[in-house]
């Protein structure tokens, strides 16, 4: 598994990567765990941020880059340009795909299992 996806603005739009195996890496905090699992009911690995306040885009981008690097992900789907730039800068071996809401193709890949 070397592909990761953000939730808000990516998976939440109905977008699914063409790759069947992917992990979910979100800037949501662990306080949002129950809501996240209820919304997505995923059996995929989900990595939520264990610190900081909701809405902190810089901290969320840094958190995602730590997880992307640690898991050695080679592709990551992100909708936030600031967070995408942070991930690109800190994870040069990972292709960061900027998903724009207007261009997201719902269900372009398998649904979250």
C-alpha positions as CSV (number, residue, x, y, z in Angstrom):
1,X,0.0,0.0,0.0
2,X,1.8,3.2,-1.1
3,X,-1.1,5.5,-1.8
4,X,-2.8,7.9,0.7
5,X,-5.9,10.1,0.6
6,X,-7.1,13.0,2.6
7,X,-10.7,13.0,3.8
8,X,-12.1,16.5,3.7
9,X,-12.2,17.8,0.2
10,X,-11.0,14.5,-1.3
11,X,-12.8,11.4,-0.1
12,X,-15.7,13.5,1.3
13,X,-16.5,14.6,-2.3
14,X,-17.0,11.1,-3.5
15,X,-13.6,11.0,-5.1
16,X,-11.9,7.5,-4.9
17,X,-8.4,6.9,-6.2
18,X,-8.0,4.4,-9.1
19,X,-5.6,2.5,-6.9
20,X,-7.5,-0.1,-4.9
21,X,-5.1,-0.1,-1.9
22,X,-4.8,3.1,-0.1
23,X,-4.6,4.5,3.5
24,X,-6.5,7.5,4.8
25,X,-4.3,10.3,6.3
26,X,-6.3,13.2,7.6
27,X,-5.7,16.5,9.4
28,X,-8.7,15.8,11.5
29,X,-7.9,15.3,15.1
30,X,-8.3,12.2,17.2
31,X,-11.2,14.0,18.9
32,X,-13.1,13.5,15.6
33,X,-12.4,9.7,15.5
34,X,-16.0,8.6,16.2
35,X,-17.4,11.0,13.6
36,X,-14.8,9.9,11.1
37,X,-15.5,6.2,11.5
38,X,-19.3,6.8,11.4
39,X,-19.0,8.9,8.2
40,X,-16.7,6.5,6.4
41,X,-17.1,3.2,8.1
42,X,-13.8,2.3,6.6
43,X,-11.8,-0.9,7.2
44,X,-8.8,0.9,5.7
45,X,-6.1,2.2,8.0
46,X,-7.0,5.8,9.1
47,X,-4.4,8.1,10.5
48,X,-5.7,11.1,12.4
49,X,-3.7,13.9,13.9
50,X,-3.1,13.3,17.7
51,X,-2.4,17.0,18.6
52,X,-3.3,20.6,17.7
53,X,-6.6,22.3,17.1
54,X,-9.1,21.5,14.3
55,X,-8.6,23.8,11.3
56,X,-4.8,24.3,11.8
57,X,-3.8,23.8,8.1
58,X,-0.1,24.1,8.7
59,X,0.0,21.6,11.5
60,X,-2.2,19.3,9.5
61,X,0.2,19.5,6.5
62,X,3.2,18.8,8.7
63,X,1.4,15.8,10.4
64,X,0.4,14.4,7.0
65,X,4.0,14.7,5.8
66,X,5.3,12.8,8.8
67,X,2.8,10.0,8.1
68,X,3.5,10.0,4.3
69,X,7.2,9.8,4.9
70,X,6.9,7.1,7.6
71,X,4.7,4.9,5.5
72,X,6.8,5.6,2.4
73,X,3.8,6.6,0.4
74,X,4.6,7.3,-3.3
75,X,1.3,9.1,-4.1
76,X,-1.0,11.3,-1.9
77,X,-4.3,12.9,-2.9
78,X,-4.8,16.3,-1.2
79,X,-7.2,19.2,-1.8
80,X,-5.6,21.9,0.2
81,X,-2.8,23.7,-1.8
82,X,-1.0,24.8,1.4
83,X,-0.9,21.3,2.8
84,X,0.0,19.8,-0.6
85,X,3.0,22.2,-0.8
86,X,4.1,21.2,2.7
87,X,3.9,17.5,1.8
88,X,5.7,18.0,-1.5
89,X,8.5,20.0,0.2
90,X,9.1,17.4,2.9
91,X,8.4,14.2,0.9
92,X,10.2,14.6,-2.4
93,X,9.7,10.9,-3.3
94,X,5.9,11.2,-3.1
95,X,3.7,12.5,-6.0
96,X,1.2,14.8,-4.4
97,X,-2.0,15.1,-6.5
98,X,-4.0,18.2,-5.9
99,X,-7.6,17.3,-6.1
100,X,-9.8,20.3,-6.9
101,X,-13.5,20.0,-5.9
102,X,-14.6,21.1,-9.4
103,X,-12.5,18.4,-11.1
104,X,-13.0,15.6,-8.6
105,X,-14.6,12.6,-10.4
106,X,-16.9,10.9,-7.9
107,X,-16.3,7.2,-7.6
108,X,-13.4,7.2,-10.0
109,X,-12.1,4.3,-8.2
110,X,-13.2,1.7,-5.6
111,X,-15.3,2.9,-2.7
112,X,-13.9,2.9,0.8
113,X,-14.2,-0.6,2.1
